[in-house]
């Protein structure tokens, strides 16, 4: 074997053999580092990126939920309380008088909804007046401070073209929040 080694070292490419050995050793080292080091770090980086994406998604959902809670609380604050429903109907009748609209028989009732502690208030009846007065009254309803919806409105009839009176059947709806349940305090007798 020493004979073979001496012959190999006497060849013209013999000075390159240590460099080839070093290159092979470095190649093996590179493969080991890539296999155990870089791939492990890449896997960890991908896992961290997934966790980061999930955390950002959860944060976005929390922000969206916070905004939704804020929006709901703003709408909830605008809703009239159930005990204020009858005065609301009276206020609508007074607004109609100011706008020269006749609401002879405005009936009101409440209906239950699927939302807890909320009911639907329905005001319906006929209204009569000139077109301009009716338009002003409807505008006043739509821009009122309370949250009112005109759910249905249909022309019931019109009188002679001379007096220009129109009669509509109207259904006005609002949502009512229930009375807040106050917890009993310990100091009460």
Secondary structure, DSSP 8 states (H G I E B T S, - for coil): -HHHHHHHHHSTTGGGHHHHHHHHHHHHHHHHIIIIIIHHHHHHHHHHHHHHHHHHHHHHHHHHHHHHHHHHHHHHHHSEEGGGHHHHHHHHHHHHHHTT-B-TT-EEEEEE-SSTTEEEEEEEEEEEEEHHHHHHHHHHHHTSSS-EEEEEEEEEEE--TTT-EEEEEEEEEEEEE--------TT--
